[in-house]
């Protein structure tokens, strides 16, 4: 994994949290992500798994897809992905393939898994693959930075939304 050269910013994670809350209101899971380049949010993404009946429509994938369209490139060099929840192996891999500079996330996979096991029901059917984002990033090329647990408490509140 690349040494972290990212200084996380609250306003970007706050935007991801806001996107997650709006996504929940629309009937999907409360996950949100934003792609940032420099001081600007390029794109946002909410979870669309239920809405689109597509298991690949994670918030991070939506945000990366939109950023690629907006910037007209598949390589998102200079961009950072902010996610309310630890990206799964699919989403982490997409950030690597997009050549992003890194990922900043709030709630950890272990937080999600613990909540699912404790509160799981028909509404809360999340599945997890317990391979940490940092582990996937460590094996990726190019190496991307990972900042874990940024605004973790605020992001974990989305479980209760």
C-alpha positions, 0 to 999 in steps of 0.5 A: 500500500502506498504511504498515505499522502492524503489529508482527509477533509471533513467537507468531502466526507460530509458530502458522502454522508449526505449522499448516503442519507438521500440514498436511504430516503430513496429506498436503498442502503445508506452508503455514499461516496464522492470522487474528489480532485484537488479541492472539488467534488467531481462526482457523487454516488449512492448505493443503487443495488436495490433500485437497479437490481444490480449487485455491482451498483455500490456507491463507490462504483457509481461515483467512479463511473460518473467521475470517469464520464465527467472527466472523460477518462478511465484514469482518475489520476489525482482523484481520491475516493471518499466512502462512508463505509469501507469499500469492498474488494470490488470497489477497491479494485475499481479505484486501483484500476482507475489509477486513483490516488487513494481512498478515504473511508469511515465505517470499517467492514468489521463495524458493518459485519458486527451490526449486520449480525446483531441487527440483521433482518429482511431490511438489513441483508448486507453481505460482506467479504471480510477482506479489508480495503488496505489488504486489496490496495496492498496487492494492487498496482498502482499502489494507492493510499488508504485512510481508514476510519475517517469520521467513523462515528458519523459514518456508523450512524448511517447504520441506524438511519 
